[in-house]
Amino acid sequence: MNKILVTGGAGYIGSHILIELANAKYDFVVLDNFSNSSKIALERVS
């Protein structure tokens, strides 16, 4: 299975997208520079 690249995945919208992808059993990779986001958001997704 291919992985989905989610840019800005640690932001508000991106983190909600990650939750939906995880619920749908997709594999994803997150790319974020944390300029307007937080590493805590990624911890909450996992």
Predicted model as a PDB file, atoms N, CA, C, CB and O in Angstrom, pLDDT in the B-factor column:
MODEL        1                                                                  
ATOM      1  N   MET A   1       0.842  -1.177   0.000  1.00 71.00           N  
ATOM      2  CA  MET A   1       0.000   0.000   0.000  1.00 71.00           C  
ATOM      3  C   MET A   1       0.889   1.243   0.000  1.00 71.00           C  
ATOM      4  CB  MET A   1      -0.959  -0.003   1.219  1.00 71.00           C  
ATOM      5  O   MET A   1       1.902   1.284   0.698  1.00 71.00           O  
ATOM      6  N   ASN A   2       0.519   2.225  -0.761  1.00 87.00           N  
ATOM      7  CA  ASN A   2       1.233   3.494  -0.804  1.00 87.00           C  
ATOM      8  C   ASN A   2       0.887   4.328   0.413  1.00 87.00           C  
ATOM      9  CB  ASN A   2       0.906   4.261  -2.091  1.00 87.00           C  
ATOM     10  O   ASN A   2      -0.177   4.165   1.009  1.00 87.00           O  
ATOM     11  N   LYS A   3       1.787   5.217   0.774  1.00 94.00           N  
ATOM     12  CA  LYS A   3       1.548   6.121   1.886  1.00 94.00           C  
ATOM     13  C   LYS A   3       1.113   7.477   1.354  1.00 94.00           C  
ATOM     14  CB  LYS A   3       2.806   6.257   2.766  1.00 94.00           C  
ATOM     15  O   LYS A   3       1.483   7.871   0.248  1.00 94.00           O  
ATOM     16  N   ILE A   4       0.333   8.180   2.143  1.00 97.00           N  
ATOM     17  CA  ILE A   4      -0.150   9.506   1.790  1.00 97.00           C  
ATOM     18  C   ILE A   4       0.709  10.529   2.512  1.00 97.00           C  
ATOM     19  CB  ILE A   4      -1.656   9.680   2.151  1.00 97.00           C  
ATOM     20  O   ILE A   4       0.931  10.417   3.718  1.00 97.00           O  
ATOM     21  N   LEU A   5       1.196  11.531   1.777  1.00 97.00           N  
ATOM     22  CA  LEU A   5       1.972  12.618   2.360  1.00 97.00           C  
ATOM     23  C   LEU A   5       1.008  13.720   2.782  1.00 97.00           C  
ATOM     24  CB  LEU A   5       3.041  13.158   1.354  1.00 97.00           C  
ATOM     25  O   LEU A   5       0.243  14.234   1.967  1.00 97.00           O  
ATOM     26  N   VAL A   6       1.052  14.076   4.064  1.00 96.00           N  
ATOM     27  CA  VAL A   6       0.206  15.147   4.588  1.00 96.00           C  
ATOM     28  C   VAL A   6       1.121  16.300   4.999  1.00 96.00           C  
ATOM     29  CB  VAL A   6      -0.674  14.649   5.803  1.00 96.00           C  
ATOM     30  O   VAL A   6       1.836  16.212   5.998  1.00 96.00           O  
ATOM     31  N   THR A   7       1.090  17.367   4.229  1.00 95.00           N  
ATOM     32  CA  THR A   7       1.889  18.542   4.587  1.00 95.00           C  
ATOM     33  C   THR A   7       1.073  19.393   5.557  1.00 95.00           C  
ATOM     34  CB  THR A   7       2.298  19.370   3.311  1.00 95.00           C  
ATOM     35  O   THR A   7      -0.136  19.554   5.391  1.00 95.00           O  
ATOM     36  N   GLY A   8       1.741  19.928   6.558  1.00 94.00           N  
ATOM     37  CA  GLY A   8       1.030  20.707   7.574  1.00 94.00           C  
ATOM     38  C   GLY A   8       0.216  19.827   8.500  1.00 94.00           C  
ATOM     39  O   GLY A   8      -0.794  20.266   9.049  1.00 94.00           O  
ATOM     40  N   GLY A   9       0.641  18.604   8.677  1.00 93.00           N  
ATOM     41  CA  GLY A   9      -0.127  17.638   9.460  1.00 93.00           C  
ATOM     42  C   GLY A   9      -0.191  17.905  10.944  1.00 93.00           C  
ATOM     43  O   GLY A   9      -1.004  17.291  11.635  1.00 93.00           O  
ATOM     44  N   ALA A  10       0.637  18.801  11.464  1.00 93.00           N  
ATOM     45  CA  ALA A  10       0.604  19.103  12.889  1.00 93.00           C  
ATOM     46  C   ALA A  10      -0.268  20.312  13.204  1.00 93.00           C  
ATOM     47  CB  ALA A  10       2.005  19.338  13.398  1.00 93.00           C  
ATOM     48  O   ALA A  10      -0.400  20.696  14.367  1.00 93.00           O  
ATOM     49  N   GLY A  11      -0.855  20.908  12.189  1.00 92.00           N  
ATOM     50  CA  GLY A  11      -1.756  22.046  12.399  1.00 92.00           C  
ATOM     51  C   GLY A  11      -3.164  21.569  12.720  1.00 92.00           C  
ATOM     52  O   GLY A  11      -3.416  20.368  12.817  1.00 92.00           O  
ATOM     53  N   TYR A  12      -4.061  22.502  12.881  1.00 92.00           N  
ATOM     54  CA  TYR A  12      -5.438  22.178  13.261  1.00 92.00           C  
ATOM     55  C   TYR A  12      -6.127  21.308  12.204  1.00 92.00           C  
ATOM     56  CB  TYR A  12      -6.240  23.465  13.480  1.00 92.00           C  
ATOM     57  O   TYR A  12      -6.631  20.229  12.514  1.00 92.00           O  
ATOM     58  N   ILE A  13      -6.144  21.776  10.980  1.00 93.00           N  
ATOM     59  CA  ILE A  13      -6.819  21.022   9.919  1.00 93.00           C  
ATOM     60  C   ILE A  13      -6.065  19.735   9.612  1.00 93.00           C  
ATOM     61  CB  ILE A  13      -6.948  21.876   8.645  1.00 93.00           C  
ATOM     62  O   ILE A  13      -6.670  18.673   9.469  1.00 93.00           O  
ATOM     63  N   GLY A  14      -4.748  19.833   9.512  1.00 93.00           N  
ATOM     64  CA  GLY A  14      -3.941  18.658   9.200  1.00 93.00           C  
ATOM     65  C   GLY A  14      -4.092  17.549  10.223  1.00 93.00           C  
ATOM     66  O   GLY A  14      -4.174  16.378   9.852  1.00 93.00           O  
ATOM     67  N   SER A  15      -4.132  17.893  11.509  1.00 93.00           N  
ATOM     68  CA  SER A  15      -4.265  16.866  12.536  1.00 93.00           C  
ATOM     69  C   SER A  15      -5.626  16.176  12.466  1.00 93.00           C  
ATOM     70  CB  SER A  15      -4.060  17.476  13.918  1.00 93.00           C  
ATOM     71  O   SER A  15      -5.737  14.982  12.743  1.00 93.00           O  
ATOM     72  N   HIS A  16      -6.656  16.931  12.096  1.00 94.00           N  
ATOM     73  CA  HIS A  16      -7.975  16.311  11.937  1.00 94.00           C  
ATOM     74  C   HIS A  16      -8.011  15.398  10.710  1.00 94.00           C  
ATOM     75  CB  HIS A  16      -9.064  17.393  11.821  1.00 94.00           C  
ATOM     76  O   HIS A  16      -8.680  14.365  10.720  1.00 94.00           O  
ATOM     77  N   ILE A  17      -7.294  15.779   9.663  1.00 95.00           N  
ATOM     78  CA  ILE A  17      -7.176  14.917   8.486  1.00 95.00           C  
ATOM     79  C   ILE A  17      -6.476  13.618   8.871  1.00 95.00           C  
ATOM     80  CB  ILE A  17      -6.404  15.636   7.347  1.00 95.00           C  
ATOM     81  O   ILE A  17      -6.880  12.540   8.434  1.00 95.00           O  
ATOM     82  N   LEU A  18      -5.424  13.716   9.689  1.00 95.00           N  
ATOM     83  CA  LEU A  18      -4.698  12.517  10.123  1.00 95.00           C  
ATOM     84  C   LEU A  18      -5.592  11.565  10.900  1.00 95.00           C  
ATOM     85  CB  LEU A  18      -3.500  12.905  10.976  1.00 95.00           C  
ATOM     86  O   LEU A  18      -5.509  10.349  10.726  1.00 95.00           O  
ATOM     87  N   ILE A  19      -6.432  12.105  11.742  1.00 95.00           N  
ATOM     88  CA  ILE A  19      -7.358  11.262  12.506  1.00 95.00           C  
ATOM     89  C   ILE A  19      -8.289  10.508  11.568  1.00 95.00           C  
ATOM     90  CB  ILE A  19      -8.178  12.112  13.498  1.00 95.00           C  
ATOM     91  O   ILE A  19      -8.520   9.312  11.744  1.00 95.00           O  
ATOM     92  N   GLU A  20      -8.818  11.203  10.579  1.00 96.00           N  
ATOM     93  CA  GLU A  20      -9.718  10.554   9.623  1.00 96.00           C  
ATOM     94  C   GLU A  20      -8.986   9.502   8.789  1.00 96.00           C  
ATOM     95  CB  GLU A  20     -10.354  11.599   8.703  1.00 96.00           C  
ATOM     96  O   GLU A  20      -9.534   8.434   8.516  1.00 96.00           O  
ATOM     97  N   LEU A  21      -7.755   9.802   8.386  1.00 95.00           N  
ATOM     98  CA  LEU A  21      -6.972   8.822   7.629  1.00 95.00           C  
ATOM     99  C   LEU A  21      -6.678   7.593   8.475  1.00 95.00           C  
ATOM    100  CB  LEU A  21      -5.661   9.446   7.134  1.00 95.00           C  
ATOM    101  O   LEU A  21      -6.774   6.465   7.990  1.00 95.00           O  
ATOM    102  N   ALA A  22      -6.322   7.804   9.728  1.00 94.00           N  
ATOM    103  CA  ALA A  22      -6.045   6.680  10.629  1.00 94.00           C  
ATOM    104  C   ALA A  22      -7.296   5.839  10.841  1.00 94.00           C  
ATOM    105  CB  ALA A  22      -5.512   7.187  11.981  1.00 94.00           C  
ATOM    106  O   ALA A  22      -7.220   4.610  10.854  1.00 94.00           O  
ATOM    107  N   ASN A  23      -8.440   6.482  11.007  1.00 94.00           N  
ATOM    108  CA  ASN A  23      -9.698   5.746  11.182  1.00 94.00           C  
ATOM    109  C   ASN A  23     -10.049   4.928   9.947  1.00 94.00           C  
ATOM    110  CB  ASN A  23     -10.835   6.710  11.500  1.00 94.00           C  
ATOM    111  O   ASN A  23     -10.673   3.872  10.052  1.00 94.00           O  
ATOM    112  N   ALA A  24      -9.646   5.419   8.776  1.00 95.00           N  
ATOM    113  CA  ALA A  24      -9.916   4.712   7.525  1.00 95.00           C  
ATOM    114  C   ALA A  24      -8.797   3.720   7.183  1.00 95.00           C  
ATOM    115  CB  ALA A  24     -10.091   5.715   6.383  1.00 95.00           C  
ATOM    116  O   ALA A  24      -8.799   3.134   6.100  1.00 95.00           O  
ATOM    117  N   LYS A  25      -7.841   3.532   8.106  1.00 94.00           N  
ATOM    118  CA  LYS A  25      -6.747   2.551   7.960  1.00 94.00           C  
ATOM    119  C   LYS A  25      -5.762   2.890   6.850  1.00 94.00           C  
ATOM    120  CB  LYS A  25      -7.322   1.186   7.698  1.00 94.00           C  
ATOM    121  O   LYS A  25      -5.186   1.990   6.240  1.00 94.00           O  
ATOM    122  N   TYR A  26      -5.561   4.179   6.580  1.00 95.00           N  
ATOM    123  CA  TYR A  26      -4.554   4.606   5.613  1.00 95.00           C  
ATOM    124  C   TYR A  26      -3.212   4.765   6.316  1.00 95.00           C  
ATOM    125  CB  TYR A  26      -4.972   5.932   4.924  1.00 95.00           C  
ATOM    126  O   TYR A  26      -3.162   5.074   7.506  1.00 95.00           O  
ATOM    127  N   ASP A  27      -2.133   4.555   5.581  1.00 95.00           N  
ATOM    128  CA  ASP A  27      -0.788   4.865   6.060  1.00 95.00           C  
ATOM    129  C   ASP A  27      -0.438   6.261   5.580  1.00 95.00           C  
ATOM    130  CB  ASP A  27       0.265   3.812   5.561  1.00 95.00           C  
ATOM    131  O   ASP A  27      -0.745   6.624   4.444  1.00 95.00           O  
ATOM    132  N   PHE A  28       0.204   7.051   6.441  1.00 95.00           N  
ATOM    133  CA  PHE A  28       0.540   8.412   6.054  1.00 95.00           C  
ATOM    134  C   PHE A  28       1.877   8.827   6.635  1.00 95.00           C  
ATOM    135  CB  PHE A  28      -0.548   9.377   6.499  1.00 95.00           C  
ATOM    136  O   PHE A  28       2.372   8.249   7.602  1.00 95.00           O  
ATOM    137  N   VAL A  29       2.445   9.849   6.012  1.00 95.00           N  
ATOM    138  CA  VAL A  29       3.689  10.477   6.450  1.00 95.00           C  
ATOM    139  C   VAL A  29       3.374  11.958   6.619  1.00 95.00           C  
ATOM    140  CB  VAL A  29       4.882  10.237   5.418  1.00 95.00           C  
ATOM    141  O   VAL A  29       2.699  12.559   5.784  1.00 95.00           O  
ATOM    142  N   VAL A  30       3.871  12.541   7.716  1.00 94.00           N  
ATOM    143  CA  VAL A  30       3.595  13.943   8.011  1.00 94.00           C  
ATOM    144  C   VAL A  30       4.838  14.788   7.769  1.00 94.00           C  
ATOM    145  CB  VAL A  30       3.109  14.108   9.462  1.00 94.00           C  
ATOM    146  O   VAL A  30       5.942  14.428   8.179  1.00 94.00           O  
ATOM    147  N   LEU A  31       4.642  15.910   7.099  1.00 94.00           N  
ATOM    148  CA  LEU A  31       5.702  16.880   6.879  1.00 94.00           C  
ATOM    149  C   LEU A  31       5.206  18.221   7.402  1.00 94.00           C  
ATOM    150  CB  LEU A  31       6.104  16.966   5.364  1.00 94.00           C  
ATOM    151  O   LEU A  31       4.205  18.751   6.920  1.00 94.00           O  
ATOM    152  N   ASP A  32       5.914  18.770   8.394  1.00 93.00           N  
ATOM    153  CA  ASP A  32       5.501  20.043   8.977  1.00 93.00           C  
ATOM    154  C   ASP A  32       6.728  20.742   9.541  1.00 93.00           C  
ATOM    155  CB  ASP A  32       4.423  19.834  10.081  1.00 93.00           C  
ATOM    156  O   ASP A  32       7.600  20.093  10.118  1.00 93.00           O  
ATOM    157  N   ASN A  33       6.805  22.058   9.381  1.00 93.00           N  
ATOM    158  CA  ASN A  33       7.934  22.800   9.936  1.00 93.00           C  
ATOM    159  C   ASN A  33       7.615  23.413  11.300  1.00 93.00           C  
ATOM    160  CB  ASN A  33       8.357  23.892   8.973  1.00 93.00           C  
ATOM    161  O   ASN A  33       8.456  24.102  11.877  1.00 93.00           O  
ATOM    162  N   PHE A  34       6.427  23.174  11.815  1.00 91.00           N  
ATOM    163  CA  PHE A  34       5.978  23.613  13.141  1.00 91.00           C  
ATOM    164  C   PHE A  34       5.990  25.134  13.313  1.00 91.00           C  
ATOM    165  CB  PHE A  34       6.847  22.986  14.203  1.00 91.00           C  
ATOM    166  O   PHE A  34       6.116  25.622  14.437  1.00 91.00           O  
ATOM    167  N   SER A  35       5.862  25.882  12.229  1.00 90.00           N  
ATOM    168  CA  SER A  35       5.828  27.336  12.354  1.00 90.00           C  
ATOM    169  C   SER A  35       4.490  27.825  12.920  1.00 90.00           C  
ATOM    170  CB  SER A  35       6.087  27.985  10.996  1.00 90.00           C  
ATOM    171  O   SER A  35       4.454  28.811  13.656  1.00 90.00           O  
ATOM    172  N   ASN A  36       3.404  27.146  12.583  1.00 87.00           N  
ATOM    173  CA  ASN A  36       2.074  27.496  13.111  1.00 87.00           C  
ATOM    174  C   ASN A  36       1.377  26.269  13.673  1.00 87.00           C  
ATOM    175  CB  ASN A  36       1.203  28.137  12.014  1.00 87.00           C  
ATOM    176  O   ASN A  36       0.160  26.129  13.558  1.00 87.00           O  
ATOM    177  N   SER A  37       2.154  25.384  14.280  1.00 89.00           N  
ATOM    178  CA  SER A  37       1.578  24.141  14.775  1.00 89.00           C  
ATOM    179  C   SER A  37       2.372  23.667  15.981  1.00 89.00           C  
ATOM    180  CB  SER A  37       1.558  23.057  13.669  1.00 89.00           C  
ATOM    181  O   SER A  37       3.262  24.363  16.471  1.00 89.00           O  
ATOM    182  N   SER A  38       2.037  22.471  16.450  1.00 85.00           N  
ATOM    183  CA  SER A  38       2.663  21.963  17.655  1.00 85.00           C  
ATOM    184  C   SER A  38       2.912  20.468  17.544  1.00 85.00           C  
ATOM    185  CB  SER A  38       1.801  22.268  18.872  1.00 85.00           C  
ATOM    186  O   SER A  38       2.110  19.738  16.963  1.00 85.00           O  
ATOM    187  N   LYS A  39       4.027  20.020  18.102  1.00 88.00           N  
ATOM    188  CA  LYS A  39       4.315  18.587  18.133  1.00 88.00           C  
ATOM    189  C   LYS A  39       3.296  17.848  18.988  1.00 88.00           C  
ATOM    190  CB  LYS A  39       5.730  18.335  18.663  1.00 88.00           C  
ATOM    191  O   LYS A  39       3.082  16.650  18.802  1.00 88.00           O  
ATOM    192  N   ILE A  40       2.677  18.542  19.907  1.00 90.00           N  
ATOM    193  CA  ILE A  40       1.660  17.933  20.777  1.00 90.00           C  
ATOM    194  C   ILE A  40       0.480  17.439  19.939  1.00 90.00           C  
ATOM    195  CB  ILE A  40       1.172  18.949  21.850  1.00 90.00           C  
ATOM    196  O   ILE A  40      -0.122  16.416  20.264  1.00 90.00           O  
ATOM    197  N   ALA A  41       0.151  18.149  18.878  1.00 87.00           N  
ATOM    198  CA  ALA A  41      -0.962  17.735  18.014  1.00 87.00           C  
ATOM    199  C   ALA A  41      -0.680  16.358  17.414  1.00 87.00           C  
ATOM    200  CB  ALA A  41      -1.198  18.774  16.887  1.00 87.00           C  
ATOM    201  O   ALA A  41      -1.590  15.535  17.312  1.00 87.00           O  
ATOM    202  N   LEU A  42       0.556  16.099  17.019  1.00 88.00           N  
ATOM    203  CA  LEU A  42       0.905  14.785  16.476  1.00 88.00           C  
ATOM    204  C   LEU A  42       0.860  13.711  17.545  1.00 88.00           C  
ATOM    205  CB  LEU A  42       2.286  14.821  15.842  1.00 88.00           C  
ATOM    206  O   LEU A  42       0.488  12.572  17.262  1.00 88.00           O  
ATOM    207  N   GLU A  43       1.233  14.055  18.767  1.00 89.00           N  
ATOM    208  CA  GLU A  43       1.144  13.095  19.870  1.00 89.00           C  
ATOM    209  C   GLU A  43      -0.305  12.720  20.139  1.00 89.00           C  
ATOM    210  CB  GLU A  43       1.786  13.669  21.144  1.00 89.00           C  
ATOM    211  O   GLU A  43      -0.601  11.567  20.454  1.00 89.00           O  
ATOM    212  N   ARG A  44      -1.190  13.665  20.019  1.00 88.00           N  
ATOM    213  CA  ARG A  44      -2.618  13.389  20.244  1.00 88.00           C  
ATOM    214  C   ARG A  44      -3.185  12.486  19.164  1.00 88.00           C  
ATOM    215  CB  ARG A  44      -3.413  14.694  20.295  1.00 88.00           C  
ATOM    216  O   ARG A  44      -4.058  11.661  19.435  1.00 88.00           O  
ATOM    217  N   VAL A  45      -2.699  12.636  17.951  1.00 85.00           N  
ATOM    218  CA  VAL A  45      -3.182  11.783  16.847  1.00 85.00           C  
ATOM    219  C   VAL A  45      -2.780  10.336  17.077  1.00 85.00           C  
ATOM    220  CB  VAL A  45      -2.629  12.274  15.488  1.00 85.00           C  
ATOM    221  O   VAL A  45      -3.561   9.417  16.829  1.00 85.00           O  
ATOM    222  N   SER A  46      -1.554  10.143  17.553  1.00 82.00           N  
ATOM    223  CA  SER A  46      -1.083   8.765  17.742  1.00 82.00           C  
ATOM    224  C   SER A  46      -1.749   8.152  18.935  1.00 82.00           C  
ATOM    225  CB  SER A  46       0.435   8.715  17.907  1.00 82.00           C  
ATOM    226  O   SER A  46      -1.487   6.994  19.262  1.00 82.00           O  
TER     227      SER A  46                                                      
ENDMDL                                                                          
END                                                                             
